[in-house]
Amino acid sequence: VLEAEKKGAIASSSISDLVSKLEGRKAIWLMVPSGQIVDDHITQLLPLLKPNDIIIDGGNSFWRDTQKRHASVTSSGIHYVDCGTSGGIWGLQNGYSLMYGGDPEPTAFLEPVFKSLAPPEGYLYCGASGAGHFVKMVHNGIEYGMMQAYAEGFEIMEKSPFGLDLSKVSKVWMNGSVVRSWLLELAVRAFNEDPKLESLQPYVQDSGEGRWTIQTAIDFDVPVHVIAASLFTRFESRQDNSFAMRTLAALRNQFGGHAVKKKGNE
């Protein structure tokens, strides 16, 4: 906070202190994890704001929750805008991709803010409340599938007899290939830092957006084979001793006498 102050930011010690330092029509941008913490911040903010002020949820909230919050907040005369934010830790350098939803007037009022944070053509008004978080949810679902496809392809190459330099492969794919993407730029960095990724455990978390994408797809009767498989692979990565795999081994052994590995005989 002190470093930010040196660069011209105004520091605040609390939410009430923050609101008291803002003049005119206030717009408060929340960047907190999804769930109860969003509701807690809204509860703190509402008594401090005046009609026509704006709350922006820039985190990864489930779009149906956003619609409920919009209905509740706007009943108090406060505007509620949802903004899906992509770019990660590189957004400060490259600009953020912003997908936002809400009522037309407050979103139009905030457009200069979105424009200043995003690269050219990097922000979009997606529609009514929840639309921004909906588009960001699907974005993250697609991201899961893309990352899984890259990971599987790199594993095939890692096991090949050719001694391939995966950093160089990633780099050549970045230039003119059909599969080029920013994810490949990140792959170049990762393989340069650790060519065999030996410093990492094969443990992959999920943020929740992949789950919401699949839940929504089920609601809409849309098959999402790749996104679902990529999420389930992440689940599998977090299982050190899968009961399902032990069950499969036991069944194969029971019906066909197939070989199994006993504990202690690795």
PyRosetta script that sets phi, psi and omega in degrees:
from pyrosetta import init, pose_from_sequence

init()
pose = pose_from_sequence("VLEAEKKGAIASSSISDLVSKLEGRKAIWLMVPSGQIVDDHITQLLPLLKPNDIIIDGGNSFWRDTQKRHASVTSSGIHYVDCGTSGGIWGLQNGYSLMYGGDPEPTAFLEPVFKSLAPPEGYLYCGASGAGHFVKMVHNGIEYGMMQAYAEGFEIMEKSPFGLDLSKVSKVWMNGSVVRSWLLELAVRAFNEDPKLESLQPYVQDSGEGRWTIQTAIDFDVPVHVIAASLFTRFESRQDNSFAMRTLAALRNQFGGHAVKKKGNE")
pose.set_psi(1, -42.2)
pose.set_omega(1, 179.7)
pose.set_phi(2, -62.7)
pose.set_psi(2, -38.9)
pose.set_omega(2, 177.8)
pose.set_phi(3, -64.5)
pose.set_psi(3, -39.9)
pose.set_omega(3, 178.6)
pose.set_phi(4, -64.6)
pose.set_psi(4, -38.1)
pose.set_omega(4, 178.0)
pose.set_phi(5, -60.5)
pose.set_psi(5, -39.0)
pose.set_omega(5, -179.6)
pose.set_phi(6, -62.4)
pose.set_psi(6, -25.2)
pose.set_omega(6, -178.9)
pose.set_phi(7, -95.4)
pose.set_psi(7, 7.1)
pose.set_omega(7, 174.8)
pose.set_phi(8, 109.0)
pose.set_psi(8, -3.1)
pose.set_omega(8, 178.4)
pose.set_phi(9, -73.7)
pose.set_psi(9, 156.2)
pose.set_omega(9, 176.7)
pose.set_phi(10, -104.0)
pose.set_psi(10, 118.8)
pose.set_omega(10, -177.1)
pose.set_phi(11, -83.8)
pose.set_psi(11, 149.3)
pose.set_omega(11, 176.7)
pose.set_phi(12, -135.1)
pose.set_psi(12, 148.1)
pose.set_omega(12, -177.7)
pose.set_phi(13, -94.8)
pose.set_psi(13, -11.3)
pose.set_omega(13, -178.1)
pose.set_phi(14, -162.3)
pose.set_psi(14, 170.5)
pose.set_omega(14, 177.7)
pose.set_phi(15, -63.3)
pose.set_psi(15, -43.1)
pose.set_omega(15, 179.9)
pose.set_phi(16, -64.0)
pose.set_psi(16, -37.8)
pose.set_omega(16, 177.3)
pose.set_phi(17, -64.5)
pose.set_psi(17, -40.8)
pose.set_omega(17, 178.0)
pose.set_phi(18, -59.5)
pose.set_psi(18, -51.3)
pose.set_omega(18, -176.8)
pose.set_phi(19, -62.3)
pose.set_psi(19, -38.0)
pose.set_omega(19, -177.8)
pose.set_phi(20, -65.7)
pose.set_psi(20, -22.4)
pose.set_omega(20, -178.1)
pose.set_phi(21, -89.4)
pose.set_psi(21, -5.4)
pose.set_omega(21, 179.6)
pose.set_phi(22, -94.9)
pose.set_psi(22, 140.1)
pose.set_omega(22, -179.5)
pose.set_phi(23, -112.2)
pose.set_psi(23, 155.6)
pose.set_omega(23, 177.5)
pose.set_phi(24, 68.1)
pose.set_psi(24, -151.5)
pose.set_omega(24, 179.0)
pose.set_phi(25, -69.1)
pose.set_psi(25, 126.5)
pose.set_omega(25, -172.9)
pose.set_phi(26, -99.9)
pose.set_psi(26, 139.8)
pose.set_omega(26, 173.4)
pose.set_phi(27, -128.4)
pose.set_psi(27, 116.0)
pose.set_omega(27, -177.7)
pose.set_phi(28, -107.1)
pose.set_psi(28, 121.1)
pose.set_omega(28, -177.9)
pose.set_phi(29, -100.8)
pose.set_psi(29, 117.1)
pose.set_omega(29, 176.9)
pose.set_phi(30, -92.4)
pose.set_psi(30, 133.5)
pose.set_omega(30, 172.6)
pose.set_phi(31, -130.9)
pose.set_psi(31, 78.7)
pose.set_omega(31, -177.6)
pose.set_phi(32, -131.3)
pose.set_psi(32, 162.1)
pose.set_omega(32, 178.2)
pose.set_phi(33, -60.7)
pose.set_psi(33, 159.8)
pose.set_omega(33, -179.6)
pose.set_phi(34, -69.2)
pose.set_psi(34, 162.0)
pose.set_omega(34, 174.4)
pose.set_phi(35, 104.2)
pose.set_psi(35, -150.6)
pose.set_omega(35, -172.5)
pose.set_phi(36, -59.4)
pose.set_psi(36, -31.4)
pose.set_omega(36, -178.0)
pose.set_phi(37, -62.5)
pose.set_psi(37, -31.4)
pose.set_omega(37, 175.5)
pose.set_phi(38, -65.2)
pose.set_psi(38, -47.5)
pose.set_omega(38, 179.2)
pose.set_phi(39, -61.8)
pose.set_psi(39, -38.3)
pose.set_omega(39, 179.7)
pose.set_phi(40, -62.4)
pose.set_psi(40, -42.1)
pose.set_omega(40, 179.3)
pose.set_phi(41, -68.2)
pose.set_psi(41, -39.6)
pose.set_omega(41, 177.2)
pose.set_phi(42, -61.2)
pose.set_psi(42, -43.5)
pose.set_omega(42, 179.5)
pose.set_phi(43, -59.4)
pose.set_psi(43, -39.0)
pose.set_omega(43, 178.2)
pose.set_phi(44, -70.5)
pose.set_psi(44, -35.3)
pose.set_omega(44, -174.4)
pose.set_phi(45, -76.9)
pose.set_psi(45, -40.5)
pose.set_omega(45, -170.5)
pose.set_phi(46, -53.0)
pose.set_psi(46, -45.4)
pose.set_omega(46, -179.5)
pose.set_phi(47, -67.3)
pose.set_psi(47, -15.9)
pose.set_omega(47, -176.1)
pose.set_phi(48, -94.0)
pose.set_psi(48, -12.7)
pose.set_omega(48, -175.5)
pose.set_phi(49, -102.4)
pose.set_psi(49, 161.7)
pose.set_omega(49, 178.7)
pose.set_phi(50, -112.6)
pose.set_psi(50, 160.4)
pose.set_omega(50, 176.8)
pose.set_phi(51, -51.6)
pose.set_psi(51, 139.1)
pose.set_omega(51, -179.9)
pose.set_phi(52, 85.8)
pose.set_psi(52, -7.7)
pose.set_omega(52, 170.7)
pose.set_phi(53, -69.4)
pose.set_psi(53, 169.2)
pose.set_omega(53, -171.8)
pose.set_phi(54, -131.8)
pose.set_psi(54, 136.2)
pose.set_omega(54, 167.9)
pose.set_phi(55, -110.1)
pose.set_psi(55, 130.1)
pose.set_omega(55, 178.3)
pose.set_phi(56, -114.6)
pose.set_psi(56, 124.8)
pose.set_omega(56, 173.8)
pose.set_phi(57, -98.2)
pose.set_psi(57, 103.4)
pose.set_omega(57, -178.7)
pose.set_phi(58, -95.2)
pose.set_psi(58, 7.0)
pose.set_omega(58, 179.7)
pose.set_phi(59, -89.6)
pose.set_psi(59, -170.2)
pose.set_omega(59, -179.5)
pose.set_phi(60, -96.7)
pose.set_psi(60, 76.1)
pose.set_omega(60, 177.4)
pose.set_phi(61, -93.2)
pose.set_psi(61, 150.5)
pose.set_omega(61, 175.9)
pose.set_phi(62, -68.1)
pose.set_psi(62, 133.2)
pose.set_omega(62, -170.8)
pose.set_phi(63, -61.7)
pose.set_psi(63, -32.1)
pose.set_omega(63, 178.0)
pose.set_phi(64, -69.2)
pose.set_psi(64, -36.7)
pose.set_omega(64, 174.6)
pose.set_phi(65, -63.6)
pose.set_psi(65, -39.1)
pose.set_omega(65, 178.8)
pose.set_phi(66, -60.8)
pose.set_psi(66, -42.7)
pose.set_omega(66, 179.0)
pose.set_phi(67, -61.8)
pose.set_psi(67, -39.8)
pose.set_omega(67, 177.9)
pose.set_phi(68, -65.5)
pose.set_psi(68, -43.1)
pose.set_omega(68, 179.0)
pose.set_phi(69, -64.6)
pose.set_psi(69, -39.4)
pose.set_omega(69, 178.1)
pose.set_phi(70, -58.5)
pose.set_psi(70, -46.3)
pose.set_omega(70, -179.9)
pose.set_phi(71, -61.7)
pose.set_psi(71, -41.5)
pose.set_omega(71, -178.5)
pose.set_phi(72, -69.8)
pose.set_psi(72, -46.7)
pose.set_omega(72, -176.0)
pose.set_phi(73, -68.1)
pose.set_psi(73, -44.0)
pose.set_omega(73, -177.8)
pose.set_phi(74, -67.2)
pose.set_psi(74, -22.4)
pose.set_omega(74, 175.8)
pose.set_phi(75, -66.4)
pose.set_psi(75, -17.1)
pose.set_omega(75, 177.1)
pose.set_phi(76, -94.1)
pose.set_psi(76, 2.6)
pose.set_omega(76, -179.6)
pose.set_phi(77, 87.0)
pose.set_psi(77, 3.1)
pose.set_omega(77, 178.7)
pose.set_phi(78, -98.5)
pose.set_psi(78, 142.6)
pose.set_omega(78, 177.9)
pose.set_phi(79, -85.2)
pose.set_psi(79, 149.8)
pose.set_omega(79, -179.7)
pose.set_phi(80, -132.3)
pose.set_psi(80, 121.0)
pose.set_omega(80, -177.4)
pose.set_phi(81, -120.9)
pose.set_psi(81, 134.1)
pose.set_omega(81, 176.2)
pose.set_phi(82, -104.3)
pose.set_psi(82, 135.5)
pose.set_omega(82, -178.2)
pose.set_phi(83, -135.0)
pose.set_psi(83, 108.7)
pose.set_omega(83, 172.0)
pose.set_phi(84, -72.8)
pose.set_psi(84, 129.9)
pose.set_omega(84, -173.0)
pose.set_phi(85, -121.3)
pose.set_psi(85, 120.0)
pose.set_omega(85, 178.7)
pose.set_phi(86, -121.5)
pose.set_psi(86, 150.0)
pose.set_omega(86, 179.8)
pose.set_phi(87, 139.9)
pose.set_psi(87, -18.9)
pose.set_omega(87, 176.2)
pose.set_phi(88, 56.9)
pose.set_psi(88, -149.1)
pose.set_omega(88, -177.1)
pose.set_phi(89, -70.5)
pose.set_psi(89, -10.7)
pose.set_omega(89, 179.1)
pose.set_phi(90, -91.3)
pose.set_psi(90, -4.2)
pose.set_omega(90, -177.5)
pose.set_phi(91, -61.2)
pose.set_psi(91, -35.8)
pose.set_omega(91, -179.6)
pose.set_phi(92, -61.4)
pose.set_psi(92, -35.1)
pose.set_omega(92, -179.0)
pose.set_phi(93, -84.6)
pose.set_psi(93, -42.0)
pose.set_omega(93, -172.1)
pose.set_phi(94, -102.4)
pose.set_psi(94, -9.9)
pose.set_omega(94, -172.2)
pose.set_phi(95, 92.7)
pose.set_psi(95, 154.9)
pose.set_omega(95, -177.9)
pose.set_phi(96, -102.9)
pose.set_psi(96, 142.2)
pose.set_omega(96, 170.7)
pose.set_phi(97, -85.4)
pose.set_psi(97, 120.4)
pose.set_omega(97, -172.2)
pose.set_phi(98, -119.2)
pose.set_psi(98, 125.8)
pose.set_omega(98, 178.8)
pose.set_phi(99, -121.3)
pose.set_psi(99, 111.9)
pose.set_omega(99, -171.7)
pose.set_phi(100, -127.1)
pose.set_psi(100, 154.0)
pose.set_omega(100, 180.0)
pose.set_phi(101, -138.7)
pose.set_psi(101, 163.3)
pose.set_omega(101, -179.2)
pose.set_phi(102, 144.9)
pose.set_psi(102, -172.1)
pose.set_omega(102, -179.8)
pose.set_phi(103, -69.6)
pose.set_psi(103, 149.7)
pose.set_omega(103, -173.0)
pose.set_phi(104, -59.6)
pose.set_psi(104, -42.0)
pose.set_omega(104, -174.0)
pose.set_phi(105, -64.5)
pose.set_psi(105, -53.1)
pose.set_omega(105, -179.3)
pose.set_phi(106, -65.8)
pose.set_psi(106, -33.4)
pose.set_omega(106, 179.3)
pose.set_phi(107, -69.1)
pose.set_psi(107, -36.8)
pose.set_omega(107, 176.0)
pose.set_phi(108, -66.4)
pose.set_psi(108, -39.1)
pose.set_omega(108, 177.8)
pose.set_phi(109, -60.3)
pose.set_psi(109, -36.1)
pose.set_omega(109, -176.5)
pose.set_phi(110, -86.3)
pose.set_psi(110, -5.1)
pose.set_omega(110, -174.4)
pose.set_phi(111, -54.5)
pose.set_psi(111, -40.2)
pose.set_omega(111, 177.7)
pose.set_phi(112, -59.4)
pose.set_psi(112, -32.2)
pose.set_omega(112, 177.8)
pose.set_phi(113, -67.7)
pose.set_psi(113, -48.4)
pose.set_omega(113, 179.3)
pose.set_phi(114, -60.1)
pose.set_psi(114, -41.9)
pose.set_omega(114, -178.6)
pose.set_phi(115, -62.5)
pose.set_psi(115, -37.7)
pose.set_omega(115, -178.1)
pose.set_phi(116, -71.8)
pose.set_psi(116, -25.8)
pose.set_omega(116, -177.1)
pose.set_phi(117, -90.5)
pose.set_psi(117, -21.1)
pose.set_omega(117, -172.1)
pose.set_phi(118, -103.8)
pose.set_psi(118, 156.4)
pose.set_omega(118, 169.7)
pose.set_phi(119, -71.8)
pose.set_psi(119, 170.6)
pose.set_omega(119, 177.8)
pose.set_phi(120, -53.2)
pose.set_psi(120, 132.9)
pose.set_omega(120, -178.8)
pose.set_phi(121, 60.0)
pose.set_psi(121, 25.9)
pose.set_omega(121, -176.9)
pose.set_phi(122, -103.0)
pose.set_psi(122, 13.7)
pose.set_omega(122, 176.2)
pose.set_phi(123, -137.4)
pose.set_psi(123, 149.0)
pose.set_omega(123, -174.9)
pose.set_phi(124, -148.6)
pose.set_psi(124, 129.9)
pose.set_omega(124, 168.8)
pose.set_phi(125, -79.5)
pose.set_psi(125, 114.7)
pose.set_omega(125, -172.3)
pose.set_phi(126, -91.4)
pose.set_psi(126, -18.4)
pose.set_omega(126, 179.6)
pose.set_phi(127, 137.0)
pose.set_psi(127, -151.8)
pose.set_omega(127, -174.2)
pose.set_phi(128, -64.0)
pose.set_psi(128, 173.7)
pose.set_omega(128, -177.8)
pose.set_phi(129, -51.2)
pose.set_psi(129, 133.4)
pose.set_omega(129, -179.2)
pose.set_phi(130, 96.1)
pose.set_psi(130, -19.3)
pose.set_omega(130, -175.4)
pose.set_phi(131, -65.0)
pose.set_psi(131, -38.5)
pose.set_omega(131, 179.8)
pose.set_phi(132, -63.9)
pose.set_psi(132, -47.9)
pose.set_omega(132, 179.0)
pose.set_phi(133, -68.1)
pose.set_psi(133, -30.1)
pose.set_omega(133, 176.8)
pose.set_phi(134, -64.2)
pose.set_psi(134, -48.4)
pose.set_omega(134, -179.1)
pose.set_phi(135, -64.1)
pose.set_psi(135, -39.3)
pose.set_omega(135, 178.1)
pose.set_phi(136, -66.0)
pose.set_psi(136, -36.6)
pose.set_omega(136, 177.5)
pose.set_phi(137, -60.1)
pose.set_psi(137, -48.7)
pose.set_omega(137, -179.9)
pose.set_phi(138, -65.1)
pose.set_psi(138, -39.1)
pose.set_omega(138, 174.9)
pose.set_phi(139, -52.7)
pose.set_psi(139, -46.8)
pose.set_omega(139, -178.3)
pose.set_phi(140, -70.3)
pose.set_psi(140, -34.3)
pose.set_omega(140, 174.9)
pose.set_phi(141, -61.6)
pose.set_psi(141, -44.7)
pose.set_omega(141, 176.7)
pose.set_phi(142, -61.7)
pose.set_psi(142, -41.0)
pose.set_omega(142, 178.4)
pose.set_phi(143, -57.8)
pose.set_psi(143, -41.5)
pose.set_omega(143, 177.6)
pose.set_phi(144, -57.0)
pose.set_psi(144, -47.7)
pose.set_omega(144, -178.2)
pose.set_phi(145, -64.8)
pose.set_psi(145, -42.1)
pose.set_omega(145, 179.1)
pose.set_phi(146, -63.0)
pose.set_psi(146, -45.5)
pose.set_omega(146, -179.4)
pose.set_phi(147, -62.4)
pose.set_psi(147, -39.8)
pose.set_omega(147, -180.0)
pose.set_phi(148, -65.5)
pose.set_psi(148, -41.2)
pose.set_omega(148, 179.0)
pose.set_phi(149, -63.0)
pose.set_psi(149, -44.9)
pose.set_omega(149, 176.6)
pose.set_phi(150, -60.0)
pose.set_psi(150, -46.4)
pose.set_omega(150, -176.9)
pose.set_phi(151, -59.4)
pose.set_psi(151, -43.0)
pose.set_omega(151, -179.6)
pose.set_phi(152, -66.9)
pose.set_psi(152, -40.8)
pose.set_omega(152, 178.6)
pose.set_phi(153, -63.7)
pose.set_psi(153, -42.6)
pose.set_omega(153, 179.2)
pose.set_phi(154, -65.8)
pose.set_psi(154, -33.1)
pose.set_omega(154, 178.3)
pose.set_phi(155, -67.0)
pose.set_psi(155, -39.3)
pose.set_omega(155, 176.5)
pose.set_phi(156, -59.9)
pose.set_psi(156, -44.4)
pose.set_omega(156, -179.3)
pose.set_phi(157, -68.0)
pose.set_psi(157, -35.8)
pose.set_omega(157, 179.4)
pose.set_phi(158, -63.3)
pose.set_psi(158, -30.4)
pose.set_omega(158, -178.9)
pose.set_phi(159, -91.5)
pose.set_psi(159, -0.7)
pose.set_omega(159, -176.8)
pose.set_phi(160, -72.0)
pose.set_psi(160, 163.5)
pose.set_omega(160, 179.7)
pose.set_phi(161, -84.1)
pose.set_psi(161, 8.7)
pose.set_omega(161, -169.6)
pose.set_phi(162, -100.2)
pose.set_psi(162, -1.6)
pose.set_omega(162, 179.9)
pose.set_phi(163, 58.5)
pose.set_psi(163, 44.4)
pose.set_omega(163, -174.3)
pose.set_phi(164, -68.1)
pose.set_psi(164, 141.3)
pose.set_omega(164, 173.0)
pose.set_phi(165, -89.1)
pose.set_psi(165, 104.2)
pose.set_omega(165, -172.8)
pose.set_phi(166, -67.7)
pose.set_psi(166, -26.7)
pose.set_omega(166, 175.3)
pose.set_phi(167, -65.5)
pose.set_psi(167, -42.9)
pose.set_omega(167, 179.6)
pose.set_phi(168, -70.0)
pose.set_psi(168, -37.3)
pose.set_omega(168, 176.0)
pose.set_phi(169, -61.5)
pose.set_psi(169, -46.1)
pose.set_omega(169, 179.2)
pose.set_phi(170, -58.6)
pose.set_psi(170, -41.9)
pose.set_omega(170, -176.8)
pose.set_phi(171, -66.8)
pose.set_psi(171, -42.0)
pose.set_omega(171, -179.5)
pose.set_phi(172, -68.0)
pose.set_psi(172, -33.7)
pose.set_omega(172, 177.0)
pose.set_phi(173, -67.4)
pose.set_psi(173, -26.5)
pose.set_omega(173, 179.7)
pose.set_phi(174, -68.2)
pose.set_psi(174, -20.1)
pose.set_omega(174, -171.8)
pose.set_phi(175, -110.3)
pose.set_psi(175, 89.9)
pose.set_omega(175, 173.5)
pose.set_phi(176, 92.0)
pose.set_psi(176, -9.1)
pose.set_omega(176, -176.6)
pose.set_phi(177, -80.2)
pose.set_psi(177, 160.5)
pose.set_omega(177, 179.3)
pose.set_phi(178, -65.3)
pose.set_psi(178, -28.6)
pose.set_omega(178, -175.2)
pose.set_phi(179, -98.2)
pose.set_psi(179, 14.3)
pose.set_omega(179, 179.7)
pose.set_phi(180, -63.8)
pose.set_psi(180, 145.6)
pose.set_omega(180, 178.3)
pose.set_phi(181, -170.0)
pose.set_psi(181, 169.1)
pose.set_omega(181, 176.2)
pose.set_phi(182, -64.1)
pose.set_psi(182, -31.4)
pose.set_omega(182, 177.2)
pose.set_phi(183, -58.6)
pose.set_psi(183, -34.6)
pose.set_omega(183, 177.5)
pose.set_phi(184, -68.9)
pose.set_psi(184, -34.6)
pose.set_omega(184, 174.3)
pose.set_phi(185, -59.3)
pose.set_psi(185, -42.2)
pose.set_omega(185, 178.4)
pose.set_phi(186, -67.5)
pose.set_psi(186, -34.3)
pose.set_omega(186, 177.1)
pose.set_phi(187, -63.7)
pose.set_psi(187, -40.2)
pose.set_omega(187, 177.0)
pose.set_phi(188, -57.0)
pose.set_psi(188, -46.8)
pose.set_omega(188, 179.7)
pose.set_phi(189, -61.4)
pose.set_psi(189, -45.9)
pose.set_omega(189, -177.1)
pose.set_phi(190, -62.8)
pose.set_psi(190, -44.9)
pose.set_omega(190, -177.9)
pose.set_phi(191, -73.0)
pose.set_psi(191, -28.3)
pose.set_omega(191, 174.3)
pose.set_phi(192, -66.7)
pose.set_psi(192, -40.3)
pose.set_omega(192, -178.4)
pose.set_phi(193, -72.6)
pose.set_psi(193, -33.6)
pose.set_omega(193, -174.1)
pose.set_phi(194, -154.4)
pose.set_psi(194, 85.0)
pose.set_omega(194, -170.9)
pose.set_phi(195, -52.9)
pose.set_psi(195, -34.9)
pose.set_omega(195, -179.6)
pose.set_phi(196, -104.6)
pose.set_psi(196, 4.9)
pose.set_omega(196, -179.0)
pose.set_phi(197, 53.6)
pose.set_psi(197, 35.3)
pose.set_omega(197, -174.9)
pose.set_phi(198, -71.5)
pose.set_psi(198, -16.8)
pose.set_omega(198, -179.0)
pose.set_phi(199, -83.0)
pose.set_psi(199, -5.6)
pose.set_omega(199, -174.7)
pose.set_phi(200, -108.4)
pose.set_psi(200, 146.7)
pose.set_omega(200, 168.9)
pose.set_phi(201, -90.0)
pose.set_psi(201, 147.1)
pose.set_omega(201, 179.1)
pose.set_phi(202, -77.0)
pose.set_psi(202, 61.3)
pose.set_omega(202, -176.5)
pose.set_phi(203, -123.5)
pose.set_psi(203, 120.2)
pose.set_omega(203, -174.5)
pose.set_phi(204, -125.7)
pose.set_psi(204, 119.7)
pose.set_omega(204, 177.3)
pose.set_phi(205, -81.5)
pose.set_psi(205, 170.9)
pose.set_omega(205, 171.5)
pose.set_phi(206, -133.8)
pose.set_psi(206, 145.4)
pose.set_omega(206, -174.0)
pose.set_phi(207, -84.3)
pose.set_psi(207, -12.8)
pose.set_omega(207, -176.9)
pose.set_phi(208, 108.7)
pose.set_psi(208, -24.0)
pose.set_omega(208, -177.3)
pose.set_phi(209, -67.9)
pose.set_psi(209, -33.8)
pose.set_omega(209, 176.0)
pose.set_phi(210, -63.3)
pose.set_psi(210, -40.2)
pose.set_omega(210, 177.8)
pose.set_phi(211, -62.7)
pose.set_psi(211, -44.7)
pose.set_omega(211, -179.3)
pose.set_phi(212, -64.6)
pose.set_psi(212, -37.7)
pose.set_omega(212, 178.1)
pose.set_phi(213, -60.2)
pose.set_psi(213, -44.5)
pose.set_omega(213, -179.5)
pose.set_phi(214, -68.2)
pose.set_psi(214, -42.3)
pose.set_omega(214, 177.6)
pose.set_phi(215, -59.2)
pose.set_psi(215, -43.9)
pose.set_omega(215, 179.7)
pose.set_phi(216, -66.9)
pose.set_psi(216, -40.3)
pose.set_omega(216, 177.7)
pose.set_phi(217, -60.1)
pose.set_psi(217, -40.2)
pose.set_omega(217, 177.1)
pose.set_phi(218, -62.9)
pose.set_psi(218, -43.5)
pose.set_omega(218, 178.2)
pose.set_phi(219, -59.6)
pose.set_psi(219, -34.5)
pose.set_omega(219, -176.9)
pose.set_phi(220, -94.6)
pose.set_psi(220, 3.2)
pose.set_omega(220, -177.2)
pose.set_phi(221, 58.1)
pose.set_psi(221, 41.0)
pose.set_omega(221, 179.5)
pose.set_phi(222, -109.2)
pose.set_psi(222, 122.8)
pose.set_omega(222, 177.4)
pose.set_phi(223, -73.1)
pose.set_psi(223, 131.2)
pose.set_omega(223, 179.4)
pose.set_phi(224, -131.2)
pose.set_psi(224, 67.6)
pose.set_omega(224, -173.6)
pose.set_phi(225, -58.5)
pose.set_psi(225, -47.6)
pose.set_omega(225, -174.0)
pose.set_phi(226, -68.3)
pose.set_psi(226, -46.3)
pose.set_omega(226, -178.8)
pose.set_phi(227, -63.3)
pose.set_psi(227, -42.8)
pose.set_omega(227, 179.5)
pose.set_phi(228, -63.6)
pose.set_psi(228, -45.2)
pose.set_omega(228, -179.3)
pose.set_phi(229, -63.1)
pose.set_psi(229, -37.7)
pose.set_omega(229, -179.3)
pose.set_phi(230, -68.3)
pose.set_psi(230, -36.6)
pose.set_omega(230, 176.8)
pose.set_phi(231, -67.2)
pose.set_psi(231, -44.1)
pose.set_omega(231, -178.7)
pose.set_phi(232, -65.4)
pose.set_psi(232, -31.2)
pose.set_omega(232, 175.9)
pose.set_phi(233, -64.1)
pose.set_psi(233, -37.2)
pose.set_omega(233, 176.5)
pose.set_phi(234, -64.7)
pose.set_psi(234, -40.9)
pose.set_omega(234, 175.6)
pose.set_phi(235, -57.2)
pose.set_psi(235, -46.5)
pose.set_omega(235, -176.8)
pose.set_phi(236, -62.0)
pose.set_psi(236, -34.2)
pose.set_omega(236, -178.9)
pose.set_phi(237, -64.8)
pose.set_psi(237, -19.4)
pose.set_omega(237, -176.5)
pose.set_phi(238, -98.4)
pose.set_psi(238, 7.3)
pose.set_omega(238, 179.4)
pose.set_phi(239, -104.3)
pose.set_psi(239, 110.2)
pose.set_omega(239, 178.5)
pose.set_phi(240, -77.9)
pose.set_psi(240, -28.0)
pose.set_omega(240, -173.6)
pose.set_phi(241, -146.5)
pose.set_psi(241, 73.2)
pose.set_omega(241, -171.3)
pose.set_phi(242, -63.1)
pose.set_psi(242, 125.0)
pose.set_omega(242, 176.0)
pose.set_phi(243, -66.0)
pose.set_psi(243, -36.2)
pose.set_omega(243, 179.2)
pose.set_phi(244, -61.5)
pose.set_psi(244, -43.8)
pose.set_omega(244, -179.9)
pose.set_phi(245, -67.3)
pose.set_psi(245, -36.5)
pose.set_omega(245, 177.2)
pose.set_phi(246, -66.5)
pose.set_psi(246, -36.6)
pose.set_omega(246, 177.6)
pose.set_phi(247, -64.5)
pose.set_psi(247, -43.5)
pose.set_omega(247, 177.5)
pose.set_phi(248, -58.9)
pose.set_psi(248, -45.6)
pose.set_omega(248, 179.5)
pose.set_phi(249, -61.1)
pose.set_psi(249, -42.2)
pose.set_omega(249, -179.2)
pose.set_phi(250, -64.7)
pose.set_psi(250, -42.8)
pose.set_omega(250, -178.9)
pose.set_phi(251, -65.3)
pose.set_psi(251, -43.5)
pose.set_omega(251, 179.0)
pose.set_phi(252, -62.6)
pose.set_psi(252, -38.6)
pose.set_omega(252, 178.7)
pose.set_phi(253, -66.7)
pose.set_psi(253, -37.2)
pose.set_omega(253, -177.0)
pose.set_phi(254, -70.8)
pose.set_psi(254, -44.9)
pose.set_omega(254, -173.9)
pose.set_phi(255, -87.1)
pose.set_psi(255, -22.2)
pose.set_omega(255, -176.3)
pose.set_phi(256, -133.1)
pose.set_psi(256, 3.6)
pose.set_omega(256, -178.5)
pose.set_phi(257, 66.3)
pose.set_psi(257, 22.8)
pose.set_omega(257, -178.5)
pose.set_phi(258, -67.0)
pose.set_psi(258, 150.4)
pose.set_omega(258, -175.8)
pose.set_phi(259, -64.4)
pose.set_psi(259, 143.9)
pose.set_omega(259, 174.4)
pose.set_phi(260, -129.9)
pose.set_psi(260, 160.4)
pose.set_omega(260, 173.6)
pose.set_phi(261, -102.5)
pose.set_psi(261, 120.1)
pose.set_omega(261, 178.5)
pose.set_phi(262, -84.9)
pose.set_psi(262, 148.2)
pose.set_omega(262, 176.0)
pose.set_phi(263, -59.0)
pose.set_psi(263, 137.7)
pose.set_omega(263, -179.6)
pose.set_phi(264, 90.6)
pose.set_psi(264, -7.8)
pose.set_omega(264, 179.7)
pose.set_phi(265, -114.6)
pose.set_psi(265, 25.7)
pose.set_omega(265, 178.6)
pose.set_phi(266, -65.8)
pose.dump_pdb("model.pdb")
